[in-house]
Structures are given as structure tokens and as C-alpha cells.
Amino acid sequence: MALSITQQPNANAPAYNDTNFVITESSGAIYTKDNFKFICEVKQNTTSLAKLKAPIYYGSTNKGVFNISRILENYVTYDFNVNDTLASGCTNSAMSYKVEFGYEYSTSATGSITEYTNLTSATGNVWNASLNAIDLVNYNGQYTMDGDGKFLTPIRSKIIHRTQKDFLYAIRNTATSAVITYSNASTQTLTLPSATIVRIPSGSQLTIPSGATYYDIVLKNGATTLSETYRVNLIDECTKYETTDLFFLNSLGGFDSFRFNLVRRDSYDTQRKTYKANPYTLGATYAYQTSSFNSRTYDTITSHRVKMFSNWITEAQSEWLKDLIDSPVVFAYDGTTLVAVNIETANYEVKMHVQDKVFNLELDIVYSFDSKRQRQ
């Protein structure tokens, strides 16, 4: 018996992309048996999640292919807490798995089939990311904090308002602290929990010196730097409008924030269902009053929609914000209340200064919950 794994995913793989394993049986005395199939059992700790079977892959003589992504993605969601002021573990954003490979066959075409399981195995982690087709081809574990690991955001530096909450997410690896160095050279250190994915406050939750114009964030293990240096630039913009911050799940599994601080237009779409009722009443006479209802409303639902406008944005922000447009999880925050919303804007164009000069973002959202009224 010589079953081996000849291809497997990165140790930290995006859960919403293909998670492919290729296995090879080198013994012709085995893979030429009747009813031969490869077996793949997916486990979380010792719990079996699924057992898959596959014949020899078409075009090969002794290889099997298993894609277990659709199984694993069911066990990751996301982690977000707008009120978090400390570095926190994100237990819903990642999972560890084990795959055990084997095969089955029979000694004759109609004979009983015998399973030979757990002949070789592998372990790994997935996290709640969904890379685009090009980024997936180029993915080589660069988001793991192992020397120059990247934070889980598509934009490599941020511009936020001094009063804006923000977060950075990371695949921690062996990092134990987040060190923030402000533009005045003062520092702040946050202790990281021992979780696969960590969420680090990177906005107004920090103790930002009043004169700071930017700060750099790195993850460390002792004195050893394990991450990229991530810069957050601060701006102070006055506005006569109420501000709304959107927090959205980005394609790498973290939550980014973006502020809308110009015109905001709220509108309400109401749908009513009615039926025809008998307006007559029988008393001394059979008659109806002018105050009687002939058409009665039995269902009223109102949707709250908002059109929002941002201030001017950069080319890098314009590229990054396409992640907001197609994000499946978005929250609106007015500084007090966090509300689930859905993006209604369907088309998005990335802007460039050479052709568009200056530009901002216009966005349509709808509150996730409809409002209901009394039945008549």
C-alpha cells in the first residue's frame, strides 16, 4: 500500500475558494482492482464532517482529486464587534481540519467492497476569505504573519477620520503583540490573544495623541517583526451633515470601515396589501357610513433606503471600495447604533485621476429589516 498526497492547499487557505487535494496510489496491484475508488474523510478534531469517494481522475491512471471547500466553508462565518477596544480572537472566522485518505475496492466485479481508510492524512486551516481568480493563482501564504505577513484587507494603507472606529484583522501565527507607533514617536502595545485570526482596533478606539497625523501598526513576537508595517493616516474634516460609517466584510475576511459625511437622502418604500370588505352594517337599517371601510389594509411593509455621498477619495480607495459594493455583510453605524444593511448599488466603476480628475462615492443601501404596521 503506497498512497500519498501529491498536492495540497496552503497551510492557511481561503475557505470560499477551491481546497484541492490530489492523491496518488503507486501500486498497480491496488488501483486496478474492481470498483476501485479513493476515499476522503474530512474531520474537525475527531468529528467526521463528510466522507467523499471518487474514481480515478479522468485522464490519469492512479490519481484522485478532492475539493473539500464546500464542506469547510459551512464551518466559518465572521467576527465583528463595533465596541471592541482590545485585540480579540475571531473564533468564527477560521477552522482547523484534518483529511484522511484511503480507498475501497472489491476482489471481483460483483464482489463485496472493502474500505481501507486513513492510510495517509493531512491537516490545515481555512479562514473566511474569498480571493478573486487572479489573486488565488498568486496566493502563497502571504497573509500569514511569518516575517512580512499582510493584514487581511485589500488596501495597503488607510485614510480614516480621527473620530472613526476601524479594525485590522490578521492570521496571527506566532505574533504576540501589536505595536502602534504614532507620528510623534510615542507607542502603544496591544496583547494578542492565542487565536488563529485576531482583530485589532486601529481607529479611534486607540489612545491617539492629539497632534498625531498618522501611525504605523506592526505585529511582533518579542522584538521580532512578523508583519508588514501598516500605516493609518488621520484626517480631520468638518461637515455640516450627519456622518455614517459603513463596516463591511472584505474579500479577505476582515471588516473595513468607510465614512460617508456629505449629503444623505433617506426614502421609504411602502407596499400595502388590501382586500374588499363589506361596509354595510345591519341595525335599524342595512346601510353603511361614510366612515366605513370598503377597502381594508391587512399587510403594510416599509423598506428604508438611503442614498449616501462620500467626500473626495483617492485612486487606491476607489479600487478598494469595490469590495464594499459586493460585500455580503455590511453594517451602518451612526456613532451609537449598529444597523444591518444591504448594498443596492449594482454597478461600480473604478476611478482614476488621469481621466476622472476628482471623484467621490455615491452609494445606495437598504436597511435589512423592513418595518411593519398594524393590520386594520
C-alpha distance (Angstrom), angle and dihedral (degrees) to the residues before:
residue distance angle dihedral
M1 . . .
A2 3.79 . .
L3 3.79 109.5 .
S4 3.80 114.9 160.6
I5 3.79 140.4 174.1
T6 3.79 108.7 -119.8
Q7 3.81 98.9 174.9
Q8 3.79 131.9 21.6
P9 3.83 138.2 161.4
N10 3.77 126.7 -91.9
A11 3.80 114.0 -78.7
N12 3.83 86.8 -106.3
A13 3.79 109.1 37.7
P14 3.83 132.2 175.7
A15 3.81 107.8 -103.2
Y16 3.80 96.3 -145.4
N17 3.80 94.9 54.5
D18 3.78 128.5 72.8
T19 3.80 112.5 -69.1
N20 3.79 100.9 -160.8
F21 3.77 130.3 -173.4
V22 3.80 124.3 -174.9
I23 3.79 117.3 -162.0
T24 3.77 129.3 -172.6
E25 3.78 132.2 -157.2
S26 3.80 108.9 -157.2
S27 3.78 98.2 -170.0
G28 3.80 114.0 90.2
A29 3.78 88.3 -164.7
I30 3.82 86.9 66.9
Y31 3.81 108.0 37.0
T32 3.82 93.0 47.0
K33 3.81 91.7 59.0
D34 3.80 119.1 117.2
N35 3.82 116.1 -88.2
F36 3.79 91.2 7.4
K37 3.82 115.3 178.2
F38 3.78 135.0 162.8
I39 3.82 118.5 -120.8
C40 3.80 126.8 -146.1
E41 3.80 119.6 -175.2
V42 3.81 116.1 -169.8
K43 3.80 117.1 -152.9
Q44 3.77 139.7 -178.7
N45 3.78 105.5 -152.1
T46 3.82 100.2 -43.4
T47 3.81 96.2 -29.2
S48 3.78 115.6 106.7
L49 3.81 111.8 -132.3
A50 3.80 100.0 178.0
K51 3.78 142.7 -15.6
L52 3.80 115.1 -143.7
K53 3.79 129.7 -170.6
A54 3.78 128.6 -163.4
P55 3.80 136.0 174.7
I56 3.79 122.8 -126.7
Y57 3.80 106.5 -62.2
Y58 3.80 113.6 -98.0
G59 3.79 111.4 -96.7
S60 3.81 95.0 21.1
T61 3.78 130.5 87.5
N62 3.80 102.5 -146.4
K63 3.81 111.8 9.4
G64 3.77 134.0 104.1
V65 3.81 129.1 -163.9
F66 3.81 126.7 -153.3
N67 3.80 127.2 -178.4
I68 3.83 108.4 -166.2
S69 3.81 98.9 173.9
R70 3.80 96.2 107.5
I71 3.78 89.1 56.2
L72 3.80 96.5 46.8
E73 3.80 97.0 44.7
N74 3.81 89.2 64.1
Y75 3.80 89.1 67.5
V76 3.82 99.7 54.0
T77 3.80 129.0 67.6
Y78 3.82 124.4 150.6
D79 3.80 142.5 -80.7
F80 3.79 125.2 -134.4
N81 3.81 135.5 155.4
V82 3.77 116.2 168.8
N83 3.81 91.4 -163.2
D84 3.80 95.5 54.6
T85 3.80 113.2 124.9
L86 3.82 98.8 170.5
A87 3.79 133.5 59.5
S88 3.80 107.1 -87.3
G89 3.79 138.5 -170.6
C90 3.80 118.6 -111.7
T91 3.79 103.4 -145.0
N92 3.81 94.8 168.3
S93 3.80 94.6 52.5
A94 3.80 99.3 66.3
M95 3.76 141.8 28.3
S96 3.78 137.3 -168.3
Y97 3.78 118.8 -133.5
K98 3.77 142.1 -177.5
V99 3.79 127.1 -151.0
E100 3.78 122.2 -159.5
F101 3.80 118.9 -163.6
G102 3.75 131.3 -158.5
Y103 3.78 139.5 131.0
E104 3.78 143.6 -124.5
Y105 3.79 134.3 -143.1
S106 3.76 143.7 153.5
T107 3.78 130.3 -126.6
S108 3.81 91.3 -125.5
A109 3.79 137.2 21.0
T110 3.80 92.2 -100.3
G111 3.79 98.6 28.8
S112 3.80 126.4 113.5
I113 3.80 116.0 -82.0
T114 3.80 120.4 -120.3
E115 3.81 123.4 -158.2
Y116 3.81 122.7 -141.5
T117 3.82 105.8 -167.3
N118 3.80 137.1 -175.1
L119 3.79 95.2 19.9
T120 3.79 90.1 145.5
S121 3.81 132.9 0.5
A122 3.78 145.9 -172.5
T123 3.79 137.3 -162.4
G124 3.78 132.4 -149.5
N125 3.78 147.9 146.9
V126 3.78 132.8 -112.5
W127 3.76 127.6 -165.3
N128 3.80 131.9 -164.3
A129 3.80 98.2 -89.2
S130 3.79 131.0 125.7
L131 3.80 112.5 -163.4
N132 3.77 120.9 -162.9
A133 3.79 117.7 -112.5
I134 3.82 95.2 -96.2
D135 3.81 96.0 44.5
L136 3.80 90.3 48.1
V137 3.82 91.8 57.3
N138 3.82 89.2 51.2
Y139 3.81 95.6 43.4
N140 3.81 112.6 119.9
G141 3.80 103.4 157.2
Q142 3.81 96.1 -76.2
Y143 3.81 92.4 146.7
T144 3.80 93.6 63.2
M145 3.81 113.2 98.3
D146 3.79 98.3 -119.3
G147 3.81 103.7 129.0
D148 3.79 107.0 -45.4
G149 3.79 101.4 14.8
K150 3.77 118.3 164.6
F151 3.79 124.5 -124.6
L152 3.78 116.9 -114.9
T153 3.79 98.2 -96.9
P154 3.83 129.3 95.3
I155 3.82 92.9 -134.0
R156 3.80 117.4 76.2
S157 3.82 96.4 -149.8
K158 3.78 132.5 14.7
I159 3.76 138.7 -139.8
I160 3.81 112.5 -152.2
H161 3.78 137.4 164.1
R162 3.77 117.6 -103.3
T163 3.81 90.2 -116.2
Q164 3.83 95.2 45.0
K165 3.79 122.8 109.7
D166 3.77 115.1 -135.0
F167 3.81 140.5 167.4
L168 3.78 140.5 -154.6
Y169 3.81 121.5 -153.3
A170 3.79 125.9 -157.8
I171 3.80 144.1 177.1
R172 3.79 93.6 -117.0
N173 3.81 102.7 -156.5
T174 3.84 102.6 169.7
A175 3.81 98.5 -23.3
T176 3.81 113.3 131.0
S177 3.80 103.4 179.9
A178 3.79 144.6 27.7
V179 3.80 113.3 -138.8
I180 3.81 118.6 -159.2
T181 3.80 117.1 -163.5
Y182 3.80 114.7 -166.9
S183 3.79 126.3 -149.8
N184 3.81 90.0 -103.4
A185 3.86 89.0 58.1
S186 3.81 94.6 -108.9
T187 3.79 116.4 131.4
Q188 3.79 141.0 -149.0
T189 3.80 125.6 -163.2
L190 3.80 127.2 -155.6
T191 3.80 122.1 -165.8
L192 3.79 113.8 -129.0
P193 3.80 122.4 -137.3
S194 3.81 119.6 -125.9
A195 3.81 97.1 -102.0
T196 3.80 131.3 124.1
I197 3.83 91.9 -120.8
V198 3.79 121.3 32.4
R199 3.80 131.4 -167.9
I200 3.80 116.4 -145.5
P201 3.82 124.0 -166.9
S202 3.79 107.1 -122.4
G203 3.79 104.6 168.4
S204 3.78 139.3 50.7
Q205 3.82 90.2 -27.9
L206 3.82 87.3 77.9
T207 3.79 124.2 83.4
I208 3.79 94.4 -105.0
P209 3.83 115.9 -174.1
S210 3.80 111.6 -119.8
G211 3.79 94.2 -118.1
A212 3.80 97.7 44.0
T213 3.80 116.2 123.1
Y214 3.81 97.3 -178.1
Y215 3.79 143.0 -6.8
D216 3.79 137.2 -154.8
I217 3.81 124.3 -134.9
V218 3.81 124.9 -157.2
L219 3.79 133.2 168.4
K220 3.78 117.6 -131.7
N221 3.77 144.3 -178.9
G222 3.76 102.5 -148.1
A223 3.79 105.3 -50.6
T224 3.82 94.0 -21.3
T225 3.79 116.3 103.3
L226 3.82 112.8 -138.9
S227 3.81 102.5 174.2
E228 3.74 143.1 52.6
T229 3.80 115.9 -90.2
Y230 3.77 104.3 -102.3
R231 3.80 116.7 -158.1
V232 3.80 123.9 -153.2
N233 3.80 114.3 -166.4
L234 3.80 117.8 -155.1
I235 3.79 125.7 -142.4
D236 3.79 132.6 -175.6
E237 3.79 111.5 -150.6
C238 3.78 123.2 174.5
T239 3.79 117.1 -145.8
K240 3.77 135.9 174.6
Y241 3.79 90.6 -148.2
E242 3.76 130.5 83.3
T243 3.80 111.5 -100.6
T244 3.79 127.2 -129.8
D245 3.79 123.4 -166.7
L246 3.79 119.1 -155.9
F247 3.79 118.8 -152.5
F248 3.79 111.9 -163.3
L249 3.79 137.4 -179.6
N250 3.78 105.8 -114.4
S251 3.80 126.1 -150.0
L252 3.81 91.4 -97.5
G253 3.80 94.2 57.7
G254 3.80 100.2 -103.1
F255 3.79 129.3 107.1
D256 3.79 119.8 -112.2
S257 3.79 126.5 -170.5
F258 3.78 133.2 -141.8
R259 3.81 129.7 -178.5
F260 3.80 127.1 -135.3
N261 3.80 108.9 -162.7
L262 3.79 106.7 161.0
V263 3.81 132.1 69.8
R264 3.80 116.4 -14.0
R265 3.79 120.9 -170.1
D266 3.82 118.9 -166.0
S267 3.79 119.8 -162.4
Y268 3.80 134.0 175.4
D269 3.80 126.9 -145.7
T270 3.78 114.1 -160.2
Q271 3.79 125.6 -163.6
R272 3.80 119.2 -167.1
K273 3.78 131.1 -168.9
T274 3.79 117.4 -158.8
Y275 3.77 140.2 178.1
K276 3.78 133.6 -160.5
A277 3.80 112.7 -104.3
N278 3.78 131.6 -169.4
P279 3.83 105.6 -102.0
Y280 3.80 93.4 -168.9
T281 3.79 124.7 102.8
L282 3.78 126.0 -167.8
G283 3.76 116.2 -131.8
A284 3.76 128.1 118.3
T285 3.79 82.7 -26.6
Y286 3.76 135.4 17.7
A287 3.80 102.0 -115.4
Y288 3.76 146.3 121.1
Q289 3.79 132.1 -124.5
T290 3.77 127.8 -130.7
S291 3.82 85.6 -116.0
S292 3.83 91.5 58.3
F293 3.80 120.2 107.0
N294 3.77 118.8 -126.0
S295 3.82 92.6 172.2
R296 3.79 114.0 45.2
T297 3.79 128.0 -168.0
Y298 3.78 114.6 -133.7
D299 3.81 100.5 168.6
T300 3.82 130.5 31.9
I301 3.80 122.1 175.7
T302 3.81 124.9 175.6
S303 3.80 126.1 -165.6
H304 3.80 119.6 -154.4
R305 3.80 113.1 -141.2
V306 3.79 128.1 -176.6
K307 3.79 131.7 -165.2
M308 3.80 109.9 -158.5
F309 3.79 134.0 -172.0
S310 3.78 127.4 -157.1
N311 3.77 129.5 -154.5
W312 3.81 120.6 -104.4
I313 3.80 114.0 -50.9
T314 3.80 134.9 -161.2
E315 3.80 128.5 -115.1
A316 3.82 89.8 -105.7
Q317 3.80 90.4 52.9
S318 3.79 91.6 47.3
E319 3.81 90.0 54.4
W320 3.81 92.1 45.0
L321 3.81 96.0 47.6
K322 3.77 93.6 65.7
D323 3.82 81.6 79.4
L324 3.81 87.2 63.6
I325 3.80 93.0 51.4
D326 3.80 94.8 58.1
S327 3.81 98.6 30.8
P328 3.82 113.0 129.4
V329 3.83 93.7 -154.0
V330 3.81 120.0 50.8
F331 3.81 131.9 159.8
A332 3.81 128.1 -167.4
Y333 3.80 116.5 -145.8
D334 3.79 126.8 -170.0
G335 3.79 94.9 -176.3
T336 3.81 93.2 -87.1
T337 3.80 112.5 38.3
L338 3.79 128.7 44.4
V339 3.81 112.9 -148.9
A340 3.81 128.7 -173.2
V341 3.81 111.6 -125.4
N342 3.78 138.7 173.2
I343 3.79 126.2 -135.6
E344 3.80 113.5 -119.1
T345 3.80 97.4 179.4
A346 3.80 103.5 106.7
N347 3.81 103.0 179.7
Y348 3.77 126.7 52.6
E349 3.78 132.1 -179.2
V350 3.79 122.0 -161.6
K351 3.81 108.4 -131.8
M352 3.81 129.5 -141.9
H353 3.79 127.4 -163.8
V354 3.81 93.6 -134.7
Q355 3.79 90.8 64.8
D356 3.80 106.0 17.0
K357 3.83 100.6 37.1
V358 3.82 100.1 -159.9
F359 3.80 126.4 4.4
N360 3.76 144.8 168.0
L361 3.81 136.8 -167.9
E362 3.80 124.1 -92.8
L363 3.80 112.1 -168.2
D364 3.81 137.2 -178.2
I365 3.78 119.0 -152.1
V366 3.79 135.0 171.4
Y367 3.79 126.3 -154.4
S368 3.79 111.0 -108.2
F369 3.81 93.5 -132.1
D370 3.79 121.6 62.9
S371 3.79 120.4 -146.0
K372 3.79 120.2 -120.9
R373 3.80 129.7 -156.1
Q374 3.79 134.2 -153.8
R375 3.79 120.3 -76.1
Q376 3.75 115.6 -115.7
